[in-house]
């Protein structure tokens, strides 16, 4: 995937998962390092999924950059 190739130190931290019926809501943080500047970067993401027949049938996501992220955790 292009994102992983551009930022090989990417880490995903699952913050919350809530499920009810055929829906799952997940809040997670994507942490990485800007390859050009070496500065940490982070995006907070909300993902809503609807499942049918054991597979994701629909998914909606929104991500917001974190203003002052901390460094990504070590690999």
PyMOL Python script that loads the backbone (N, CA, C, O; Angstrom):
from pymol import cmd

cmd.read_pdbstr("""\
ATOM      1  N   UNK A   1       0.845  -1.183   0.000  1.00  0.00           N
ATOM      2  CA  UNK A   1       0.000   0.000   0.000  1.00  0.00           C
ATOM      3  C   UNK A   1       0.887   1.242   0.000  1.00  0.00           C
ATOM      4  O   UNK A   1       1.914   1.261   0.678  1.00  0.00           O
ATOM      5  N   UNK A   2       0.511   2.268  -0.742  1.00  0.00           N
ATOM      6  CA  UNK A   2       1.333   3.475  -0.916  1.00  0.00           C
ATOM      7  C   UNK A   2       1.599   4.195   0.398  1.00  0.00           C
ATOM      8  O   UNK A   2       2.703   4.699   0.603  1.00  0.00           O
ATOM      9  N   UNK A   3       0.619   4.258   1.291  1.00  0.00           N
ATOM     10  CA  UNK A   3       0.805   4.963   2.564  1.00  0.00           C
ATOM     11  C   UNK A   3       1.898   4.279   3.383  1.00  0.00           C
ATOM     12  O   UNK A   3       2.747   4.957   3.962  1.00  0.00           O
ATOM     13  N   UNK A   4       1.889   2.965   3.439  1.00  0.00           N
ATOM     14  CA  UNK A   4       2.890   2.229   4.214  1.00  0.00           C
ATOM     15  C   UNK A   4       4.270   2.378   3.579  1.00  0.00           C
ATOM     16  O   UNK A   4       5.266   2.477   4.295  1.00  0.00           O
ATOM     17  N   UNK A   5       4.344   2.396   2.264  1.00  0.00           N
ATOM     18  CA  UNK A   5       5.626   2.581   1.589  1.00  0.00           C
ATOM     19  C   UNK A   5       6.199   3.959   1.871  1.00  0.00           C
ATOM     20  O   UNK A   5       7.413   4.094   2.029  1.00  0.00           O
ATOM     21  N   UNK A   6       5.358   4.992   1.939  1.00  0.00           N
ATOM     22  CA  UNK A   6       5.822   6.352   2.185  1.00  0.00           C
ATOM     23  C   UNK A   6       6.185   6.571   3.648  1.00  0.00           C
ATOM     24  O   UNK A   6       7.059   7.387   3.944  1.00  0.00           O
ATOM     25  N   UNK A   7       5.544   5.870   4.560  1.00  0.00           N
ATOM     26  CA  UNK A   7       5.812   6.012   5.992  1.00  0.00           C
ATOM     27  C   UNK A   7       5.910   4.618   6.608  1.00  0.00           C
ATOM     28  O   UNK A   7       4.940   4.126   7.184  1.00  0.00           O
ATOM     29  N   UNK A   8       7.077   3.978   6.489  1.00  0.00           N
ATOM     30  CA  UNK A   8       7.203   2.592   6.941  1.00  0.00           C
ATOM     31  C   UNK A   8       7.076   2.402   8.446  1.00  0.00           C
ATOM     32  O   UNK A   8       6.924   1.268   8.901  1.00  0.00           O
ATOM     33  N   UNK A   9       7.135   3.478   9.238  1.00  0.00           N
ATOM     34  CA  UNK A   9       7.012   3.333  10.686  1.00  0.00           C
ATOM     35  C   UNK A   9       5.581   3.543  11.172  1.00  0.00           C
ATOM     36  O   UNK A   9       5.372   3.807  12.356  1.00  0.00           O
ATOM     37  N   UNK A  10       4.611   3.433  10.301  1.00  0.00           N
ATOM     38  CA  UNK A  10       3.215   3.677  10.659  1.00  0.00           C
ATOM     39  C   UNK A  10       2.747   2.671  11.719  1.00  0.00           C
ATOM     40  O   UNK A  10       3.020   1.474  11.628  1.00  0.00           O
ATOM     41  N   UNK A  11       2.030   3.196  12.731  1.00  0.00           N
ATOM     42  CA  UNK A  11       1.443   2.388  13.800  1.00  0.00           C
ATOM     43  C   UNK A  11      -0.015   2.785  13.924  1.00  0.00           C
ATOM     44  O   UNK A  11      -0.365   3.959  13.801  1.00  0.00           O
ATOM     45  N   UNK A  12      -0.858   1.803  14.166  1.00  0.00           N
ATOM     46  CA  UNK A  12      -2.276   2.073  14.378  1.00  0.00           C
ATOM     47  C   UNK A  12      -2.613   1.660  15.803  1.00  0.00           C
ATOM     48  O   UNK A  12      -2.351   0.531  16.218  1.00  0.00           O
ATOM     49  N   UNK A  13      -3.198   2.593  16.543  1.00  0.00           N
ATOM     50  CA  UNK A  13      -3.593   2.353  17.924  1.00  0.00           C
ATOM     51  C   UNK A  13      -5.120   2.364  17.979  1.00  0.00           C
ATOM     52  O   UNK A  13      -5.749   3.379  17.680  1.00  0.00           O
ATOM     53  N   UNK A  14      -5.711   1.239  18.361  1.00  0.00           N
ATOM     54  CA  UNK A  14      -7.162   1.141  18.490  1.00  0.00           C
ATOM     55  C   UNK A  14      -7.551   1.772  19.824  1.00  0.00           C
ATOM     56  O   UNK A  14      -7.088   1.336  20.878  1.00  0.00           O
ATOM     57  N   UNK A  15      -8.403   2.800  19.779  1.00  0.00           N
ATOM     58  CA  UNK A  15      -8.830   3.493  20.987  1.00  0.00           C
ATOM     59  C   UNK A  15     -10.169   2.979  21.507  1.00  0.00           C
ATOM     60  O   UNK A  15     -10.329   2.802  22.714  1.00  0.00           O
ATOM     61  N   UNK A  16     -11.126   2.736  20.627  1.00  0.00           N
ATOM     62  CA  UNK A  16     -12.454   2.282  21.021  1.00  0.00           C
ATOM     63  C   UNK A  16     -13.051   1.422  19.916  1.00  0.00           C
ATOM     64  O   UNK A  16     -12.831   1.677  18.732  1.00  0.00           O
ATOM     65  N   UNK A  17     -13.807   0.402  20.309  1.00  0.00           N
ATOM     66  CA  UNK A  17     -14.590  -0.401  19.373  1.00  0.00           C
ATOM     67  C   UNK A  17     -15.940  -0.643  20.036  1.00  0.00           C
ATOM     68  O   UNK A  17     -16.007  -1.130  21.165  1.00  0.00           O
ATOM     69  N   UNK A  18     -17.011  -0.303  19.329  1.00  0.00           N
ATOM     70  CA  UNK A  18     -18.366  -0.507  19.828  1.00  0.00           C
ATOM     71  C   UNK A  18     -19.149  -1.223  18.742  1.00  0.00           C
ATOM     72  O   UNK A  18     -19.138  -0.809  17.583  1.00  0.00           O
ATOM     73  N   UNK A  19     -19.833  -2.305  19.123  1.00  0.00           N
ATOM     74  CA  UNK A  19     -20.610  -3.068  18.145  1.00  0.00           C
ATOM     75  C   UNK A  19     -22.032  -3.265  18.646  1.00  0.00           C
ATOM     76  O   UNK A  19     -22.273  -3.478  19.834  1.00  0.00           O
ATOM     77  N   UNK A  20     -22.959  -3.188  17.711  1.00  0.00           N
ATOM     78  CA  UNK A  20     -24.353  -3.476  18.015  1.00  0.00           C
ATOM     79  C   UNK A  20     -25.025  -3.930  16.733  1.00  0.00           C
ATOM     80  O   UNK A  20     -24.993  -3.233  15.719  1.00  0.00           O
ATOM     81  N   UNK A  21     -25.624  -5.087  16.787  1.00  0.00           N
ATOM     82  CA  UNK A  21     -26.290  -5.618  15.607  1.00  0.00           C
ATOM     83  C   UNK A  21     -25.292  -5.849  14.483  1.00  0.00           C
ATOM     84  O   UNK A  21     -24.279  -6.523  14.669  1.00  0.00           O
ATOM     85  N   UNK A  22     -25.584  -5.283  13.312  1.00  0.00           N
ATOM     86  CA  UNK A  22     -24.699  -5.455  12.156  1.00  0.00           C
ATOM     87  C   UNK A  22     -23.734  -4.289  11.966  1.00  0.00           C
ATOM     88  O   UNK A  22     -23.102  -4.167  10.917  1.00  0.00           O
ATOM     89  N   UNK A  23     -23.620  -3.423  12.992  1.00  0.00           N
ATOM     90  CA  UNK A  23     -22.766  -2.225  12.881  1.00  0.00           C
ATOM     91  C   UNK A  23     -21.621  -2.263  13.884  1.00  0.00           C
ATOM     92  O   UNK A  23     -21.770  -2.747  15.006  1.00  0.00           O
ATOM     93  N   UNK A  24     -20.463  -1.736  13.450  1.00  0.00           N
ATOM     94  CA  UNK A  24     -19.300  -1.604  14.324  1.00  0.00           C
ATOM     95  C   UNK A  24     -18.725  -0.200  14.143  1.00  0.00           C
ATOM     96  O   UNK A  24     -18.523   0.255  13.017  1.00  0.00           O
ATOM     97  N   UNK A  25     -18.465   0.479  15.255  1.00  0.00           N
ATOM     98  CA  UNK A  25     -17.816   1.790  15.232  1.00  0.00           C
ATOM     99  C   UNK A  25     -16.431   1.624  15.856  1.00  0.00           C
ATOM    100  O   UNK A  25     -16.291   1.041  16.931  1.00  0.00           O
ATOM    101  N   UNK A  26     -15.425   2.136  15.178  1.00  0.00           N
ATOM    102  CA  UNK A  26     -14.051   2.039  15.664  1.00  0.00           C
ATOM    103  C   UNK A  26     -13.419   3.422  15.625  1.00  0.00           C
ATOM    104  O   UNK A  26     -13.540   4.150  14.640  1.00  0.00           O
ATOM    105  N   UNK A  27     -12.739   3.772  16.721  1.00  0.00           N
ATOM    106  CA  UNK A  27     -11.954   5.009  16.755  1.00  0.00           C
ATOM    107  C   UNK A  27     -10.512   4.596  16.925  1.00  0.00           C
ATOM    108  O   UNK A  27     -10.172   3.871  17.861  1.00  0.00           O
ATOM    109  N   UNK A  28      -9.652   5.058  16.014  1.00  0.00           N
ATOM    110  CA  UNK A  28      -8.243   4.688  16.098  1.00  0.00           C
ATOM    111  C   UNK A  28      -7.358   5.857  15.706  1.00  0.00           C
ATOM    112  O   UNK A  28      -7.806   6.813  15.074  1.00  0.00           O
ATOM    113  N   UNK A  29      -6.086   5.763  16.095  1.00  0.00           N
ATOM    114  CA  UNK A  29      -5.097   6.790  15.801  1.00  0.00           C
ATOM    115  C   UNK A  29      -4.017   6.185  14.919  1.00  0.00           C
ATOM    116  O   UNK A  29      -3.489   5.113  15.214  1.00  0.00           O
ATOM    117  N   UNK A  30      -3.694   6.877  13.841  1.00  0.00           N
ATOM    118  CA  UNK A  30      -2.614   6.463  12.953  1.00  0.00           C
ATOM    119  C   UNK A  30      -1.414   7.350  13.273  1.00  0.00           C
ATOM    120  O   UNK A  30      -1.478   8.568  13.099  1.00  0.00           O
ATOM    121  N   UNK A  31      -0.318   6.745  13.740  1.00  0.00           N
ATOM    122  CA  UNK A  31       0.895   7.468  14.114  1.00  0.00           C
ATOM    123  C   UNK A  31       2.008   7.131  13.128  1.00  0.00           C
ATOM    124  O   UNK A  31       2.165   5.975  12.736  1.00  0.00           O
ATOM    125  N   UNK A  32       2.776   8.137  12.730  1.00  0.00           N
ATOM    126  CA  UNK A  32       3.912   7.907  11.835  1.00  0.00           C
ATOM    127  C   UNK A  32       4.851   9.095  11.921  1.00  0.00           C
ATOM    128  O   UNK A  32       4.654  10.009  12.722  1.00  0.00           O
ATOM    129  N   UNK A  33       5.870   9.064  11.083  1.00  0.00           N
ATOM    130  CA  UNK A  33       6.841  10.140  11.003  1.00  0.00           C
ATOM    131  C   UNK A  33       6.830  10.699   9.596  1.00  0.00           C
ATOM    132  O   UNK A  33       6.822   9.944   8.624  1.00  0.00           O
ATOM    133  N   UNK A  34       6.828  12.022   9.483  1.00  0.00           N
ATOM    134  CA  UNK A  34       6.906  12.661   8.174  1.00  0.00           C
ATOM    135  C   UNK A  34       8.275  12.344   7.581  1.00  0.00           C
ATOM    136  O   UNK A  34       9.290  12.732   8.158  1.00  0.00           O
ATOM    137  N   UNK A  35       8.333  11.640   6.429  1.00  0.00           N
ATOM    138  CA  UNK A  35       9.629  11.236   5.887  1.00  0.00           C
ATOM    139  C   UNK A  35      10.496  12.406   5.425  1.00  0.00           C
ATOM    140  O   UNK A  35      11.717  12.271   5.345  1.00  0.00           O
ATOM    141  N   UNK A  36       9.894  13.533   5.126  1.00  0.00           N
ATOM    142  CA  UNK A  36      10.661  14.698   4.664  1.00  0.00           C
ATOM    143  C   UNK A  36      11.237  15.504   5.814  1.00  0.00           C
ATOM    144  O   UNK A  36      12.356  16.008   5.717  1.00  0.00           O
ATOM    145  N   UNK A  37      10.480  15.634   6.912  1.00  0.00           N
ATOM    146  CA  UNK A  37      10.918  16.497   8.011  1.00  0.00           C
ATOM    147  C   UNK A  37      11.365  15.724   9.255  1.00  0.00           C
ATOM    148  O   UNK A  37      12.074  16.265  10.103  1.00  0.00           O
ATOM    149  N   UNK A  38      10.946  14.454   9.361  1.00  0.00           N
ATOM    150  CA  UNK A  38      11.248  13.681  10.557  1.00  0.00           C
ATOM    151  C   UNK A  38      10.328  13.992  11.719  1.00  0.00           C
ATOM    152  O   UNK A  38      10.484  13.422  12.799  1.00  0.00           O
ATOM    153  N   UNK A  39       9.361  14.896  11.515  1.00  0.00           N
ATOM    154  CA  UNK A  39       8.419  15.275  12.571  1.00  0.00           C
ATOM    155  C   UNK A  39       7.337  14.204  12.730  1.00  0.00           C
ATOM    156  O   UNK A  39       6.919  13.590  11.749  1.00  0.00           O
ATOM    157  N   UNK A  40       6.886  13.983  13.965  1.00  0.00           N
ATOM    158  CA  UNK A  40       5.805  13.028  14.165  1.00  0.00           C
ATOM    159  C   UNK A  40       4.507  13.556  13.564  1.00  0.00           C
ATOM    160  O   UNK A  40       4.275  14.764  13.527  1.00  0.00           O
ATOM    161  N   UNK A  41       3.669  12.643  13.096  1.00  0.00           N
ATOM    162  CA  UNK A  41       2.348  13.045  12.615  1.00  0.00           C
ATOM    163  C   UNK A  41       1.343  12.006  13.070  1.00  0.00           C
ATOM    164  O   UNK A  41       1.671  10.834  13.256  1.00  0.00           O
ATOM    165  N   UNK A  42       0.110  12.461  13.246  1.00  0.00           N
ATOM    166  CA  UNK A  42      -0.947  11.573  13.720  1.00  0.00           C
ATOM    167  C   UNK A  42      -2.276  12.001  13.122  1.00  0.00           C
ATOM    168  O   UNK A  42      -2.518  13.182  12.877  1.00  0.00           O
ATOM    169  N   UNK A  43      -3.126  11.017  12.895  1.00  0.00           N
ATOM    170  CA  UNK A  43      -4.483  11.264  12.392  1.00  0.00           C
ATOM    171  C   UNK A  43      -5.439  10.465  13.261  1.00  0.00           C
ATOM    172  O   UNK A  43      -5.255   9.263  13.451  1.00  0.00           O
ATOM    173  N   UNK A  44      -6.463  11.131  13.791  1.00  0.00           N
ATOM    174  CA  UNK A  44      -7.530  10.457  14.533  1.00  0.00           C
ATOM    175  C   UNK A  44      -8.596  10.059  13.523  1.00  0.00           C
ATOM    176  O   UNK A  44      -9.023  10.883  12.714  1.00  0.00           O
ATOM    177  N   UNK A  45      -9.031   8.801  13.564  1.00  0.00           N
ATOM    178  CA  UNK A  45      -9.968   8.285  12.564  1.00  0.00           C
ATOM    179  C   UNK A  45     -11.180   7.670  13.258  1.00  0.00           C
ATOM    180  O   UNK A  45     -11.051   6.972  14.264  1.00  0.00           O
ATOM    181  N   UNK A  46     -12.359   7.944  12.701  1.00  0.00           N
ATOM    182  CA  UNK A  46     -13.599   7.276  13.090  1.00  0.00           C
ATOM    183  C   UNK A  46     -14.033   6.437  11.904  1.00  0.00           C
ATOM    184  O   UNK A  46     -14.077   6.930  10.777  1.00  0.00           O
ATOM    185  N   UNK A  47     -14.353   5.183  12.144  1.00  0.00           N
ATOM    186  CA  UNK A  47     -14.757   4.271  11.084  1.00  0.00           C
ATOM    187  C   UNK A  47     -16.051   3.580  11.504  1.00  0.00           C
ATOM    188  O   UNK A  47     -16.137   3.033  12.603  1.00  0.00           O
ATOM    189  N   UNK A  48     -17.035   3.604  10.646  1.00  0.00           N
ATOM    190  CA  UNK A  48     -18.307   2.932  10.880  1.00  0.00           C
ATOM    191  C   UNK A  48     -18.488   1.882   9.800  1.00  0.00           C
ATOM    192  O   UNK A  48     -18.395   2.184   8.610  1.00  0.00           O
ATOM    193  N   UNK A  49     -18.747   0.649  10.212  1.00  0.00           N
ATOM    194  CA  UNK A  49     -18.878  -0.454   9.263  1.00  0.00           C
ATOM    195  C   UNK A  49     -20.209  -1.156   9.465  1.00  0.00           C
ATOM    196  O   UNK A  49     -20.693  -1.291  10.589  1.00  0.00           O
ATOM    197  N   UNK A  50     -20.800  -1.606   8.348  1.00  0.00           N
ATOM    198  CA  UNK A  50     -21.998  -2.450   8.392  1.00  0.00           C
ATOM    199  C   UNK A  50     -21.634  -3.789   7.785  1.00  0.00           C
ATOM    200  O   UNK A  50     -21.067  -3.858   6.695  1.00  0.00           O
ATOM    201  N   UNK A  51     -21.965  -4.855   8.503  1.00  0.00           N
ATOM    202  CA  UNK A  51     -21.615  -6.203   8.064  1.00  0.00           C
ATOM    203  C   UNK A  51     -22.837  -6.930   7.510  1.00  0.00           C
ATOM    204  O   UNK A  51     -23.958  -6.743   7.981  1.00  0.00           O
ATOM    205  N   UNK A  52     -22.597  -7.755   6.508  1.00  0.00           N
ATOM    206  CA  UNK A  52     -23.618  -8.643   5.952  1.00  0.00           C
ATOM    207  C   UNK A  52     -22.925  -9.926   5.522  1.00  0.00           C
ATOM    208  O   UNK A  52     -21.890  -9.879   4.858  1.00  0.00           O
ATOM    209  N   UNK A  53     -23.475 -11.051   5.887  1.00  0.00           N
ATOM    210  CA  UNK A  53     -22.905 -12.356   5.542  1.00  0.00           C
ATOM    211  C   UNK A  53     -21.444 -12.484   5.981  1.00  0.00           C
ATOM    212  O   UNK A  53     -20.634 -13.085   5.275  1.00  0.00           O
ATOM    213  N   UNK A  54     -21.106 -11.918   7.150  1.00  0.00           N
ATOM    214  CA  UNK A  54     -19.763 -12.043   7.691  1.00  0.00           C
ATOM    215  C   UNK A  54     -18.708 -11.168   7.041  1.00  0.00           C
ATOM    216  O   UNK A  54     -17.519 -11.319   7.322  1.00  0.00           O
ATOM    217  N   UNK A  55     -19.130 -10.252   6.172  1.00  0.00           N
ATOM    218  CA  UNK A  55     -18.188  -9.368   5.476  1.00  0.00           C
ATOM    219  C   UNK A  55     -18.640  -7.920   5.621  1.00  0.00           C
ATOM    220  O   UNK A  55     -19.810  -7.640   5.880  1.00  0.00           O
ATOM    221  N   UNK A  56     -17.685  -7.003   5.449  1.00  0.00           N
ATOM    222  CA  UNK A  56     -18.045  -5.583   5.466  1.00  0.00           C
ATOM    223  C   UNK A  56     -18.834  -5.272   4.196  1.00  0.00           C
ATOM    224  O   UNK A  56     -18.331  -5.434   3.084  1.00  0.00           O
ATOM    225  N   UNK A  57     -20.069  -4.827   4.378  1.00  0.00           N
ATOM    226  CA  UNK A  57     -20.922  -4.484   3.243  1.00  0.00           C
ATOM    227  C   UNK A  57     -20.820  -2.997   2.902  1.00  0.00           C
ATOM    228  O   UNK A  57     -20.901  -2.610   1.736  1.00  0.00           O
ATOM    229  N   UNK A  58     -20.641  -2.175   3.932  1.00  0.00           N
ATOM    230  CA  UNK A  58     -20.477  -0.723   3.742  1.00  0.00           C
ATOM    231  C   UNK A  58     -19.523  -0.215   4.810  1.00  0.00           C
ATOM    232  O   UNK A  58     -19.432  -0.776   5.903  1.00  0.00           O
ATOM    233  N   UNK A  59     -18.808   0.866   4.471  1.00  0.00           N
ATOM    234  CA  UNK A  59     -17.902   1.453   5.455  1.00  0.00           C
ATOM    235  C   UNK A  59     -17.782   2.947   5.199  1.00  0.00           C
ATOM    236  O   UNK A  59     -17.707   3.400   4.057  1.00  0.00           O
ATOM    237  N   UNK A  60     -17.764   3.701   6.298  1.00  0.00           N
ATOM    238  CA  UNK A  60     -17.601   5.150   6.230  1.00  0.00           C
ATOM    239  C   UNK A  60     -16.489   5.537   7.176  1.00  0.00           C
ATOM    240  O   UNK A  60     -16.443   5.048   8.304  1.00  0.00           O
ATOM    241  N   UNK A  61     -15.579   6.414   6.738  1.00  0.00           N
ATOM    242  CA  UNK A  61     -14.457   6.847   7.577  1.00  0.00           C
ATOM    243  C   UNK A  61     -14.270   8.351   7.464  1.00  0.00           C
ATOM    244  O   UNK A  61     -14.551   8.963   6.433  1.00  0.00           O
ATOM    245  N   UNK A  62     -13.787   8.922   8.554  1.00  0.00           N
ATOM    246  CA  UNK A  62     -13.356  10.316   8.529  1.00  0.00           C
ATOM    247  C   UNK A  62     -12.117  10.411   9.407  1.00  0.00           C
ATOM    248  O   UNK A  62     -12.070   9.844  10.498  1.00  0.00           O
ATOM    249  N   UNK A  63     -11.117  11.132   8.922  1.00  0.00           N
ATOM    250  CA  UNK A  63      -9.879  11.306   9.652  1.00  0.00           C
ATOM    251  C   UNK A  63      -9.557  12.779   9.841  1.00  0.00           C
ATOM    252  O   UNK A  63      -9.793  13.596   8.951  1.00  0.00           O
ATOM    253  N   UNK A  64      -9.018  13.108  11.002  1.00  0.00           N
ATOM    254  CA  UNK A  64      -8.672  14.487  11.335  1.00  0.00           C
ATOM    255  C   UNK A  64      -7.235  14.523  11.818  1.00  0.00           C
ATOM    256  O   UNK A  64      -6.886  13.794  12.746  1.00  0.00           O
ATOM    257  N   UNK A  65      -6.379  15.362  11.209  1.00  0.00           N
ATOM    258  CA  UNK A  65      -4.989  15.465  11.688  1.00  0.00           C
ATOM    259  C   UNK A  65      -4.931  15.975  13.127  1.00  0.00           C
ATOM    260  O   UNK A  65      -5.712  16.843  13.518  1.00  0.00           O
ATOM    261  N   UNK A  66      -4.014  15.437  13.900  1.00  0.00           N
ATOM    262  CA  UNK A  66      -3.784  15.881  15.276  1.00  0.00           C
ATOM    263  C   UNK A  66      -2.856  17.082  15.216  1.00  0.00           C
ATOM    264  O   UNK A  66      -1.845  17.045  14.515  1.00  0.00           O
ATOM    265  N   UNK A  67      -3.181  18.146  15.939  1.00  0.00           N
ATOM    266  CA  UNK A  67      -2.419  19.392  15.878  1.00  0.00           C
ATOM    267  C   UNK A  67      -0.987  19.249  16.383  1.00  0.00           C
ATOM    268  O   UNK A  67      -0.052  19.666  15.700  1.00  0.00           O
ATOM    269  N   UNK A  68      -0.798  18.669  17.563  1.00  0.00           N
ATOM    270  CA  UNK A  68       0.538  18.522  18.152  1.00  0.00           C
ATOM    271  C   UNK A  68       0.772  17.066  18.526  1.00  0.00           C
ATOM    272  O   UNK A  68       0.709  16.718  19.705  1.00  0.00           O
ATOM    273  N   UNK A  69       1.043  16.203  17.541  1.00  0.00           N
ATOM    274  CA  UNK A  69       1.208  14.786  17.841  1.00  0.00           C
ATOM    275  C   UNK A  69       2.499  14.493  18.585  1.00  0.00           C
ATOM    276  O   UNK A  69       3.480  15.227  18.465  1.00  0.00           O
ATOM    277  N   UNK A  70       2.486  13.422  19.347  1.00  0.00           N
ATOM    278  CA  UNK A  70       3.702  12.937  19.991  1.00  0.00           C
ATOM    279  C   UNK A  70       4.379  11.983  19.022  1.00  0.00           C
ATOM    280  O   UNK A  70       3.783  11.580  18.024  1.00  0.00           O
ATOM    281  N   UNK A  71       5.606  11.625  19.309  1.00  0.00           N
ATOM    282  CA  UNK A  71       6.347  10.731  18.424  1.00  0.00           C
ATOM    283  C   UNK A  71       5.658   9.382  18.325  1.00  0.00           C
ATOM    284  O   UNK A  71       5.019   8.919  19.269  1.00  0.00           O
ATOM    285  N   UNK A  72       5.802   8.762  17.158  1.00  0.00           N
ATOM    286  CA  UNK A  72       5.234   7.426  16.961  1.00  0.00           C
ATOM    287  C   UNK A  72       5.957   6.435  17.848  1.00  0.00           C
ATOM    288  O   UNK A  72       7.156   6.579  18.086  1.00  0.00           O
ATOM    289  N   UNK A  73       5.241   5.421  18.346  1.00  0.00           N
ATOM    290  CA  UNK A  73       5.907   4.430  19.199  1.00  0.00           C
ATOM    291  C   UNK A  73       6.964   3.669  18.421  1.00  0.00           C
ATOM    292  O   UNK A  73       6.850   3.530  17.203  1.00  0.00           O
ATOM    293  N   UNK A  74       7.985   3.179  19.093  1.00  0.00           N
ATOM    294  CA  UNK A  74       9.035   2.429  18.382  1.00  0.00           C
ATOM    295  C   UNK A  74       8.498   1.138  17.816  1.00  0.00           C
ATOM    296  O   UNK A  74       7.533   0.573  18.331  1.00  0.00           O
ATOM    297  N   UNK A  75       9.129   0.670  16.748  1.00  0.00           N
ATOM    298  CA  UNK A  75       8.684  -0.576  16.095  1.00  0.00           C
ATOM    299  C   UNK A  75       9.017  -1.777  16.944  1.00  0.00           C
ATOM    300  O   UNK A  75       8.719  -2.907  16.558  1.00  0.00           O
TER     301      UNK A  75
END
""", "prot")
cmd.dss("prot")
cmd.show_as("cartoon", "prot")
cmd.util.cbc("prot")
cmd.orient("prot")
